[in-house]
Every structure is written in structure tokens, then in C-alpha cells.
Amino acid sequence: MNDFYKKKGIAIEKIASELYLLKENDRMPIMTELQAKYHLSRGTVQNALTFLKNEKAIATRSRGHLGTFIMSIDHKKLQRFANAEQMVGTMPLPYSKLYEGLATGLYLMLKEEDIKLNLAYIRGSKERIEATEKGTYDFAVVSRFAAEQEIQNGRNISIVLSFDHSTYLTKHILIFAEDDKNHIEEGMKIGIDKDSLDHFLMTKELVKNKNVELVDYPANQLIYAIRKKEIDAGIWNYDEVVEKGWTDLHYVDIPKKKFHQDTSEAVLVCSNNNSLVQSLCKNHLSVERMHTIQEKVKTGEMTPRF
């Protein structure tokens, strides 16, 4: 009996997840499709559908040879039966107001939909994307540049939401250890973070055809290394420098390239195998509201919550 109820529960969860992606007047998947996709018997699938109909999560109508169609659908109930009341995401450590605004926006918008959000803060976009692709996390927040690079490299992920320019950071700057330096010179030691796609590729672009030494440093330790003069220069986030009032640092703007703009845009990526999470994010997260929340956190009108 325990095996029976366990199998029935799994079937209800999977079928509810499948139906959550539909809307009124959509055609229902046929029985054999659901059996094959989830490796369930016909009777188990039928029991799961009957349960969801009895709970008024869905109502259907047959249209003869055209198939069966959704008459009404309660996404809230399907969300509960799909065990989609909790999500786990990953993003950078919120050390800037923009990152705090991103985390706050995600938390508040999902909370309004009765979805509990747990966030893991992981350094390095490559690691965040890899963990999301594997299913360790439901989604990852990275820059558009990092996401598109990894998609081109064959990662099984998609950009689900794009939050527009200057939502990830305002811009990158090049910081020097010496106040009289304004450009990279031959023989300099330049900090580079190999775990951050943005930092790694931007640094590579800046030092192209220059005889310099690249020193592997986690990006969040670059400021320390520059102040200690362990390296001569490194790329960093302008927002943190301004917000923390680091007036002792000498920096210049980085010459604009196309991908520099893409590094300023925050995007949310999901595994292509997780259509339910993709649908939840598209249905419950608003780009416009994210902009409003980020601005309020940035100006101090709203206290960060995450």
C-alpha cells in the first residue's frame, strides 16, 4: 500500500507540473504521451488526472477526434500539487545595492505567490550556471554576457528573463595601484578571476598584445591585492567602489566594447530540462517591478529583504 500511495503521489506531482504549463482552451496531452514521458502506467496516469479534476485543479472537455481541452485551470492548486511552493536560486553575493535590489525583488515577488525562495550566493558565473544546468539550483542570476557565452559553449540552459542594462552593475572600471597610471603598461601584473566569465574575458581583451603577467585572484580580493601592491591593476565593479566610498582608489573607465554593455545586464537562467521553473519565473516575476524595487533599494526607500 505504501508503494501504491508513493507512486500515486509521484504521478500527481508530475502530471500537475505538466498541466501547470497549460492555460484555458489548450489541448490536453494525450494519455500515451504522459505514460511515455513519465514512465507511468495508464491506470496511474488516469488516477492522477481524476484526482486533479476532483480537487478542481482542472476541468476538461472532449472535442471528439480533436482531443480533450482545458475548460478551466487553477494554477495555484497545480502549483501546490506539483510541490512548486519552494524554489532555490543562486546569484552573486549581494555586496552592491543593485545586487541587494535583485535579491529583494526575487524574494518579494515569489513570496506574493506563496513560493518560498532560498538563495545561495556563489562566486563565479561559470559555477552558478553549471550548478543550475545540473539541477542543484532552480535558477541562476548572471550577466547576459556570461549566459550567452555558456549557451554558445553548449550549456543546456536558457535565458528565461532579461532585466535590461544596468541591472547587474552600472559599469566596470580599471583600478591601478599607482595614482600616476592610467593605462596598462608592459610588464605590469594584472589580476584576473578565472571563475568569472565576465572578468576573465574582459581582462583578456584589455591585455591583448601586451606583455603583462596575469595573476589569478578571486575578483572579491582584487581591491586588497591592489592596495597591498601585489598587483598593478585589475577590473572591478564601479558600484561597490562608489557605495563604499573608497576614495583612495585610482581608477579609469574601460573603453567601451559591445560585450561591456552585456555585462551590465542581469538575466535569469534555468536548465532546459526544468520547464516548470521556467514557467513559474515567467508567470510570477515582473521586469518592471524588478526595476522599481531595485531603484527603491538603491535610494534607501526600501530595506533589502532576502
Backbone torsions as a table, in degrees:
resi	resn	phi	psi	omega
1	MET	NA	-39.0	178.6
2	ASN	-60.5	-42.0	178.6
3	ASP	-63.7	-38.3	-179.9
4	PHE	-62.0	-49.2	-178.3
5	TYR	-68.5	-34.0	177.5
6	LYS	-64.9	-45.0	-179.9
7	LYS	-65.3	-40.2	178.7
8	LYS	-64.0	-42.0	179.2
9	GLY	-62.8	-42.4	178.1
10	ILE	-63.3	-41.7	179.7
11	ALA	-63.5	-43.8	179.2
12	ILE	-61.2	-43.6	-179.5
13	GLU	-61.6	-45.5	-177.3
14	LYS	-69.6	-42.8	-179.4
15	ILE	-67.9	-39.1	177.7
16	ALA	-62.4	-39.8	177.5
17	SER	-62.6	-39.8	-180.0
18	GLU	-67.4	-44.6	-176.2
19	LEU	-73.1	-25.3	179.5
20	TYR	-58.0	-28.1	-177.5
21	LEU	-76.3	-8.9	-176.6
22	LEU	-96.3	171.2	175.3
23	LYS	-139.3	173.6	-179.5
24	GLU	-55.5	139.6	179.9
25	ASN	76.6	0.5	173.2
26	ASP	-74.5	150.9	176.6
27	ARG	-77.4	134.6	177.5
28	MET	-71.5	144.6	171.9
29	PRO	-63.8	145.4	-179.1
30	ILE	-77.2	159.3	-174.4
31	MET	-54.7	-45.5	-176.4
32	THR	-65.3	-31.3	176.9
33	GLU	-64.0	-45.9	-179.7
34	LEU	-67.3	-39.1	177.8
35	GLN	-60.2	-48.2	-176.2
36	ALA	-69.3	-41.0	-175.4
37	LYS	-66.3	-39.2	-173.8
38	TYR	-110.6	7.0	177.2
39	HIS	55.5	50.2	-179.3
40	LEU	-119.7	155.1	176.3
41	SER	-76.6	161.3	179.7
42	ARG	-59.1	-42.8	-178.8
43	GLY	-63.3	-38.6	180.0
44	THR	-66.6	-42.4	177.6
45	VAL	-63.4	-43.8	-179.3
46	GLN	-62.1	-41.7	178.5
47	ASN	-62.5	-40.8	-180.0
48	ALA	-64.8	-42.9	179.0
49	LEU	-65.5	-40.3	178.3
50	THR	-62.6	-42.2	178.4
51	PHE	-59.6	-48.1	-177.6
52	LEU	-65.3	-33.7	176.5
53	LYS	-70.2	-42.7	179.2
54	ASN	-63.2	-31.7	179.2
55	GLU	-83.7	2.2	179.8
56	LYS	61.2	30.1	173.2
57	ALA	-77.0	-32.1	176.2
58	ILE	-143.8	155.9	167.8
59	ALA	-134.4	137.8	-175.1
60	THR	-126.5	164.2	176.0
61	ARG	-142.8	133.7	178.1
62	SER	-81.4	137.9	175.0
63	ARG	-119.3	44.5	176.4
64	GLY	61.1	-129.7	-175.7
65	HIS	-68.5	-13.5	179.0
66	LEU	-75.9	-21.5	179.5
67	GLY	114.3	-169.6	-180.0
68	THR	-106.8	137.9	-174.2
69	PHE	-123.8	155.1	179.0
70	ILE	-77.0	120.9	174.5
71	MET	-86.8	-44.9	177.4
72	SER	-146.3	153.2	-177.3
73	ILE	-147.6	134.8	179.1
74	ASP	-111.5	96.7	-175.1
75	HIS	-65.5	-30.2	178.2
76	LYS	-62.1	-45.3	179.5
77	LYS	-66.6	-42.9	179.1
78	LEU	-62.3	-38.0	177.6
79	GLN	-59.5	-41.7	179.7
80	ARG	-67.6	-45.0	-179.0
81	PHE	-69.4	-23.3	178.5
82	ALA	-85.3	2.8	-177.0
83	ASN	55.8	40.3	-178.6
84	ALA	-106.8	38.2	-179.8
85	GLU	-98.5	8.9	177.6
86	GLN	-146.9	137.8	178.0
87	MET	-130.6	150.7	177.7
88	VAL	-124.4	120.0	179.8
89	GLY	-122.6	170.3	177.7
90	THR	-136.4	142.7	-179.8
91	MET	-153.3	174.0	176.9
92	PRO	-66.7	157.8	173.4
93	LEU	-56.8	127.3	-175.4
94	PRO	-75.5	75.9	-179.1
95	TYR	-92.4	-6.3	177.3
96	SER	-122.3	163.2	-179.9
97	LYS	-63.0	-35.5	178.6
98	LEU	-64.5	-42.4	177.8
99	TYR	-66.5	-39.9	176.4
100	GLU	-61.5	-39.9	178.4
101	GLY	-65.4	-39.9	176.7
102	LEU	-61.0	-48.6	-178.8
103	ALA	-62.9	-41.5	-179.9
104	THR	-65.2	-43.5	179.4
105	GLY	-61.5	-45.2	178.9
106	LEU	-61.5	-46.6	-177.8
107	TYR	-61.9	-49.6	-174.8
108	LEU	-68.2	-43.5	-177.3
109	MET	-67.0	-38.5	178.5
110	LEU	-73.3	-34.9	177.7
111	LYS	-60.1	-38.0	178.3
112	GLU	-63.0	-23.2	178.8
113	GLU	-100.4	16.7	179.6
114	ASP	60.6	34.3	175.4
115	ILE	-112.0	120.2	178.6
116	LYS	-81.0	128.4	-178.5
117	LEU	-108.7	127.5	170.7
118	ASN	-112.5	128.1	-178.9
119	LEU	-111.6	135.0	173.4
120	ALA	-109.3	132.0	-177.2
121	TYR	-100.9	110.1	-174.1
122	ILE	-121.5	130.2	177.0
123	ARG	-78.5	134.0	176.9
124	GLY	97.8	113.2	-177.8
125	SER	-63.4	-33.5	-178.1
126	LYS	-61.5	-43.8	-179.3
127	GLU	-68.4	-38.5	178.6
128	ARG	-63.8	-43.2	-179.7
129	ILE	-66.2	-43.2	-179.2
130	GLU	-62.1	-42.8	-179.5
131	ALA	-66.5	-34.2	177.7
132	THR	-71.6	-40.8	177.7
133	GLU	-60.0	-38.9	-178.7
134	LYS	-75.9	-14.3	179.6
135	GLY	94.9	5.9	176.6
136	THR	-64.9	-37.2	177.3
137	TYR	-124.0	152.7	179.7
138	ASP	-74.3	-33.4	179.7
139	PHE	-154.2	165.0	175.3
140	ALA	-134.7	144.4	172.6
141	VAL	-101.5	121.7	179.3
142	VAL	-142.5	178.9	174.4
143	SER	-79.6	156.3	175.9
144	ARG	-58.4	-39.5	-179.1
145	PHE	-59.0	-48.1	-179.3
146	ALA	-63.6	-42.8	-179.3
147	ALA	-62.0	-47.0	-177.3
148	GLU	-68.2	-34.2	176.1
149	GLN	-62.1	-44.9	-177.8
150	GLU	-72.5	-33.5	174.8
151	ILE	-64.2	-42.3	176.7
152	GLN	-62.8	-30.2	179.1
153	ASN	-82.1	3.9	174.4
154	GLY	97.1	7.6	178.2
155	ARG	-63.6	140.7	-178.2
156	ASN	-86.5	60.4	-179.0
157	ILE	-132.0	164.5	175.4
158	SER	-137.0	151.2	171.0
159	ILE	-79.9	115.8	-177.0
160	VAL	-90.9	-39.9	179.1
161	LEU	-138.2	140.3	175.0
162	SER	-117.7	128.8	-173.9
163	PHE	-99.2	1.5	174.9
164	ASP	86.0	170.0	-174.8
165	HIS	-65.2	150.4	177.8
166	SER	64.8	26.8	173.4
167	THR	-103.3	-17.8	177.1
168	TYR	-94.8	-44.9	172.7
169	LEU	-163.2	161.9	-179.2
170	THR	-74.2	-49.4	178.2
171	LYS	-170.5	165.5	171.5
172	HIS	-98.0	151.6	175.7
173	ILE	-130.1	162.2	177.6
174	LEU	-107.5	116.1	-176.1
175	ILE	-100.1	137.8	-179.9
176	PHE	-114.3	148.9	176.4
177	ALA	-75.4	-29.2	-178.6
178	GLU	-108.8	135.4	-175.9
179	ASP	-68.5	-19.0	-176.9
180	ASP	-93.1	6.7	-179.5
181	LYS	-101.7	136.1	179.1
182	ASN	-130.9	-2.5	176.3
183	HIS	-152.5	160.8	-178.0
184	ILE	-72.4	130.3	-178.4
185	GLU	-114.5	159.2	177.3
186	GLU	-56.3	138.7	175.5
187	GLY	86.0	-4.6	-179.8
188	MET	-70.3	154.2	170.7
189	LYS	-97.3	121.5	-175.6
190	ILE	-116.1	128.7	178.3
191	GLY	-74.2	139.8	179.1
192	ILE	-143.6	135.2	179.3
193	ASP	-105.1	107.3	-175.5
194	LYS	-73.3	-14.3	179.5
195	ASP	-86.1	-15.5	-180.0
196	SER	-103.9	114.4	-179.8
197	LEU	-58.8	-43.8	-179.5
198	ASP	-59.7	-53.2	-175.7
199	HIS	-64.2	-43.8	-177.1
200	PHE	-62.1	-51.1	-174.6
201	LEU	-74.1	-34.1	175.7
202	MET	-65.9	-41.8	178.7
203	THR	-63.9	-43.9	178.5
204	LYS	-58.2	-40.5	179.8
205	GLU	-65.1	-41.6	-177.4
206	LEU	-67.0	-33.0	-174.7
207	VAL	-99.7	7.1	-179.1
208	LYS	-54.2	132.1	178.6
209	ASN	65.8	17.0	176.9
210	LYS	-112.9	141.3	179.8
211	ASN	-86.7	85.1	-179.1
212	VAL	-128.0	166.6	176.0
213	GLU	-105.4	122.0	177.3
214	LEU	-89.5	123.8	-177.4
215	VAL	-110.8	120.9	-177.1
216	ASP	-73.2	116.8	179.4
217	TYR	-138.3	136.9	169.3
218	PRO	-58.2	135.9	-174.2
219	ALA	-55.5	-35.5	-177.4
220	ASN	-73.6	-2.4	175.5
221	GLN	-108.5	2.3	-177.4
222	LEU	-63.7	-41.5	-179.1
223	ILE	-60.1	-44.7	177.9
224	TYR	-59.5	-45.9	-178.2
225	ALA	-64.4	-36.8	178.6
226	ILE	-68.5	-44.6	180.0
227	ARG	-63.2	-35.1	178.7
228	LYS	-83.0	-1.3	-179.1
229	LYS	59.2	30.4	173.6
230	GLU	-77.1	-23.8	172.5
231	ILE	-133.8	162.4	-177.1
232	ASP	-92.1	-26.4	-177.3
233	ALA	-163.8	162.6	176.7
234	GLY	-170.7	154.3	178.7
235	ILE	-84.3	138.9	175.8
236	TRP	-150.6	173.4	-175.4
237	ASN	-80.0	118.9	-179.5
238	TYR	-58.5	-37.7	-175.2
239	ASP	-58.9	-44.7	-178.0
240	GLU	-66.7	-39.3	179.8
241	VAL	-60.0	-44.4	-179.1
242	VAL	-70.8	-47.2	-175.8
243	GLU	-64.8	-31.8	-179.3
244	LYS	-93.0	1.0	174.9
245	GLY	63.2	38.5	-179.3
246	TRP	-79.9	73.9	-176.1
247	THR	-73.5	-12.1	-179.8
248	ASP	-78.3	-13.1	-175.2
249	LEU	-84.9	139.2	176.5
250	HIS	-104.5	121.9	-176.4
251	TYR	-143.1	162.0	175.5
252	VAL	-132.4	156.9	174.7
253	ASP	-69.7	149.4	177.4
254	ILE	-86.6	134.4	176.5
255	PRO	-52.2	132.9	-173.7
256	LYS	-70.5	131.9	171.5
257	LYS	-126.7	162.6	-178.8
258	LYS	-56.9	-44.8	-174.8
259	PHE	-71.6	-16.2	176.8
260	HIS	-64.9	-36.2	177.9
261	GLN	-68.0	-38.0	179.5
262	ASP	-67.3	-24.9	178.0
263	THR	-75.5	-12.6	-179.5
264	SER	-89.7	-9.6	-175.5
265	GLU	-99.0	125.1	175.8
266	ALA	-81.6	135.7	173.8
267	VAL	-131.7	158.2	176.8
268	LEU	-111.8	125.1	-178.9
269	VAL	-116.0	148.1	176.5
270	CYS	-132.7	160.6	172.3
271	SER	-66.7	143.7	176.0
272	ASN	-66.8	-14.7	179.4
273	ASN	-86.2	-4.0	-174.5
274	ASN	-115.7	70.0	-176.8
275	SER	-66.4	-29.3	179.6
276	LEU	-64.4	-47.9	-179.8
277	VAL	-64.8	-39.1	176.9
278	GLN	-58.1	-44.0	-179.8
279	SER	-67.0	-41.9	178.2
280	LEU	-59.5	-44.4	-179.0
281	CYS	-65.9	-43.8	-179.5
282	LYS	-65.3	-36.5	-176.2
283	ASN	-78.5	-31.3	-168.6
284	HIS	-112.8	-9.1	-179.5
285	LEU	-111.5	127.3	-177.7
286	SER	-109.0	127.7	177.7
287	VAL	-63.6	-42.2	-178.8
288	GLU	-62.9	-43.3	179.4
289	ARG	-67.4	-34.8	177.6
290	MET	-61.1	-42.7	178.3
291	HIS	-59.8	-44.2	-179.1
292	THR	-63.2	-45.7	-178.6
293	ILE	-66.0	-43.5	178.2
294	GLN	-58.2	-43.7	-178.8
295	GLU	-64.6	-40.5	-179.8
296	LYS	-67.2	-38.5	176.9
297	VAL	-67.7	-40.6	-178.4
298	LYS	-63.1	-39.4	-178.1
299	THR	-87.4	-6.2	179.8
300	GLY	89.3	2.6	179.9
301	GLU	-70.6	-26.6	179.8
302	MET	-125.0	137.3	176.5
303	THR	-80.2	130.1	179.2
304	PRO	-57.7	139.5	177.9
305	ARG	-138.6	120.5	176.8
306	PHE	-168.2	NA	NA
